[in-house]
Amino acid sequence: MTPSPVPSISTELLTSADGELNCELRDFLFDPPSDPTLLAGKRIAICCTNGVEEVEIVGAQRWLAEHGATVHVVSPRIGEFHPTLGLRFPPMAATHVLAIRLMENAGWIQIDRYTDEVQATDYDAVILPGGCWNPDALRMDEPARALVRAMHESGKPTCAICHGQWVMVSAGILKGKRATAVWNIHVDLANAGATVLDEPCVVDGNLITARFPYDLPRMVQALVRQLLPTT
């Protein structure tokens, strides 16, 4: 971490604070893998775009890969924008997504697949990380919404954390479900027909949701239990 001129999320503070969930996140991020072959043969998509929260994507990506899974960062293609919109993207955005720490730019993460070239049969699970800007853009991508719907309808673990549930809202999969999210979008989940709970991780069938970066370990543990039901 470096001094930031904007509000940011500090991984150091998250993992050094005294809370139970903070301690779980510290162990999740820094302990060596308990079984490097635990998830061998499993394929997991982390679906996101620019503005994805760094600790949520990197933490999940690293832990799953270190336990044997094949993990793909799946993102929409950056297309051309009408000049009246004034939007500009650097060339790097064609092949990478920009991670953030709340409002601070954190670095570029390579895209493995694009949303218009994947389908639910390619993966055993999907994760929608947060960061406010990421899901707000991702929810506008029809292939991303279609992937989320298809994963959920096929009974595969469909996970979201923080603001990632916005994509679930737009995909229309929350009605009648129990779910959680970062506190300030609880109203959006309720408006989508969900029963909203303020818990670290809520599991309703194959729908798995969590609230905040320090809930990441519990979300991933719930995902693993569904991928390996005898574990």
C-alpha positions in Angstrom: 0.0 0.0 0.0 1.1 3.6 -0.7 -0.4 6.8 0.7 -3.6 7.5 -1.2 -5.1 10.8 -2.2 -8.6 9.3 -2.3 -10.6 7.1 0.0 -9.4 3.5 -0.2 -9.7 0.0 1.3 -6.5 -1.1 3.1 -5.7 -4.8 2.9 -3.3 -4.3 5.8 -6.0 -2.8 8.0 -8.5 -5.5 7.0 -6.1 -8.3 7.9 -4.6 -6.8 11.0 -7.8 -5.7 12.7 -9.0 -7.8 15.7 -12.4 -9.0 14.4 -13.2 -12.6 13.8 -13.9 -12.0 10.1 -10.7 -10.0 9.8 -8.7 -12.9 11.2 -10.4 -15.3 8.8 -9.5 -13.1 5.9 -5.9 -12.9 7.0 -5.6 -16.7 7.2 -7.4 -17.1 3.9 -5.0 -14.7 2.1 -1.7 -15.7 3.7 -1.8 -19.3 4.9 -0.3 -21.9 2.5 -2.8 -24.1 0.7 -4.1 -26.9 2.8 -4.4 -29.2 -0.2 -3.0 -28.0 -3.6 -5.2 -30.6 -5.4 -8.4 -30.0 -3.6 -10.1 -28.4 -6.6 -8.2 -30.2 -9.4 -10.3 -30.4 -12.5 -12.7 -27.6 -11.4 -13.1 -24.6 -13.7 -14.3 -21.3 -12.1 -15.1 -18.0 -13.8 -14.6 -14.7 -12.0 -16.8 -12.4 -14.1 -15.9 -8.7 -13.7 -14.8 -5.6 -15.5 -13.0 -2.3 -14.7 -13.4 -1.1 -11.1 -13.3 -4.6 -9.6 -12.3 -4.6 -5.9 -8.7 -5.8 -5.7 -8.9 -7.9 -2.5 -12.1 -9.7 -3.7 -10.8 -10.7 -7.1 -7.1 -11.3 -6.2 -8.0 -13.1 -3.0 -10.5 -15.5 -4.7 -8.3 -16.0 -7.8 -5.2 -16.9 -5.7 -6.9 -19.2 -3.2 -8.8 -21.1 -5.8 -5.8 -21.5 -8.1 -3.5 -22.5 -5.2 -6.0 -25.3 -4.4 -5.9 -26.7 -7.9 -8.8 -25.0 -9.7 -8.5 -23.4 -13.2 -9.6 -19.8 -12.7 -10.5 -17.5 -15.6 -11.1 -13.8 -15.4 -14.1 -13.3 -17.7 -14.9 -9.8 -18.9 -16.8 -7.9 -21.6 -14.9 -6.5 -24.5 -14.3 -2.8 -24.5 -16.1 -1.5 -27.6 -16.2 1.8 -29.4 -18.2 4.6 -27.9 -20.1 7.4 -29.6 -17.9 10.6 -29.4 -20.7 12.5 -27.8 -20.2 10.4 -24.6 -16.6 11.6 -24.2 -15.4 8.1 -23.1 -11.8 7.1 -23.5 -10.1 3.8 -22.5 -6.4 3.1 -22.7 -5.2 0.3 -25.0 -4.5 -1.9 -21.9 -8.3 -2.1 -21.3 -8.7 -4.3 -24.3 -6.9 -7.2 -22.5 -7.0 -6.3 -18.8 -9.4 -5.0 -16.1 -8.5 -2.3 -13.8 -8.7 -3.3 -10.1 -9.4 -0.7 -7.4 -9.3 -0.3 -3.6 -12.6 1.5 -3.1 -11.7 4.6 -5.1 -8.0 4.1 -5.6 -6.6 2.5 -8.7 -4.7 -0.7 -7.8 -3.4 -2.2 -11.0 -4.3 -4.2 -14.1 -5.4 -7.8 -14.1 -5.3 -9.9 -17.4 -8.5 -11.0 -19.0 -8.6 -14.8 -19.8 -11.9 -15.0 -21.7 -14.5 -12.5 -22.9 -18.2 -12.8 -21.9 -19.3 -13.2 -25.6 -17.1 -16.3 -26.0 -18.0 -18.4 -22.9 -21.1 -20.3 -21.8 -22.2 -22.0 -18.6 -21.0 -25.4 -19.8 -17.4 -24.1 -19.7 -17.4 -23.7 -15.9 -18.4 -25.4 -12.6 -19.0 -22.1 -10.8 -19.1 -18.3 -11.3 -18.0 -15.5 -8.9 -19.2 -11.9 -9.2 -16.8 -9.7 -7.2 -17.6 -6.2 -6.1 -16.2 -2.8 -6.4 -19.0 -0.3 -7.1 -18.0 0.6 -10.6 -17.4 -2.9 -11.8 -20.9 -4.5 -11.4 -22.6 -1.2 -12.4 -20.9 -1.6 -15.8 -21.0 -5.4 -15.9 -24.8 -5.5 -15.4 -25.2 -3.7 -18.8 -23.4 -6.6 -20.7 -26.0 -9.0 -22.0 -23.6 -11.9 -22.4 -22.6 -11.5 -18.7 -26.2 -11.5 -17.6 -26.9 -14.5 -19.8 -23.9 -16.4 -18.3 -25.1 -15.7 -14.7 -28.7 -16.8 -15.5 -27.5 -20.0 -17.2 -25.1 -20.8 -14.4 -27.9 -20.3 -11.8 -30.5 -22.2 -13.8 -28.1 -25.2 -14.3 -27.7 -25.5 -10.6 -24.0 -24.5 -10.5 -22.7 -22.3 -7.6 -23.5 -18.7 -8.5 -21.7 -16.4 -6.1 -21.5 -12.6 -5.6 -19.9 -10.4 -2.9 -20.3 -6.7 -2.0 -21.8 -4.9 -5.0 -21.5 -7.9 -7.3 -25.2 -8.7 -6.6 -26.2 -5.9 -8.8 -25.4 -8.2 -11.7 -27.8 -10.8 -10.2 -30.4 -8.1 -9.9 -30.1 -7.3 -13.6 -30.0 -11.0 -14.5 -33.4 -11.5 -12.7 -32.3 -14.4 -10.5 -33.0 -13.0 -7.0 -36.8 -13.0 -6.8 -37.9 -15.3 -3.9 -34.3 -15.9 -2.8 -32.5 -15.2 0.5 -29.4 -13.1 -0.1 -27.1 -10.5 1.3 -24.8 -7.8 -0.1 -22.9 -4.7 1.0 -25.3 -2.8 3.3 -26.0 0.2 1.0 -27.5 -2.0 -1.7 -29.8 -4.1 0.5 -32.7 -2.0 -0.8 -31.8 -3.0 -4.4 -32.0 -6.7 -3.5 -35.3 -6.2 -1.7 -36.7 -4.3 -4.8 -35.6 -7.3 -6.9 -37.8 -9.6 -4.7 -35.1 -11.1 -2.4 -35.4 -11.6 1.3 -32.3 -9.7 2.6 -30.2 -10.9 5.5 -27.4 -9.1 7.2 -25.1 -12.1 7.5 -21.5 -12.7 6.3 -22.6 -15.4 3.8 -26.1 -16.5 2.8 -26.7 -19.7 0.8 -30.0 -20.3 -0.9 -29.7 -23.4 -3.1 -26.8 -22.7 -5.5 -27.1 -18.9 -4.9 -24.2 -17.8 -2.6 -23.9 -14.2 -1.5 -21.6 -12.2 0.8 -21.4 -8.6 2.1 -17.9 -7.2 2.3 -14.2 -8.2 1.7 -13.8 -9.8 5.0 -16.7 -12.2 4.2 -14.7 -13.6 1.2 -13.4 -16.7 3.0 -16.9 -17.8 4.0 -18.2 -17.3 0.5 -15.4 -19.3 -1.0 -15.9 -22.0 1.7 -19.6 -22.2 0.8 -18.6 -22.5 -2.9 -16.1 -25.3 -2.1 -18.8 -27.2 -0.2 -21.0 -27.2 -3.2 -18.3 -28.2 -5.6 -17.1 -31.0 -3.3 -20.3 -32.0 -1.4 -18.5 -34.8 0.5 -15.8 -32.4 1.8 
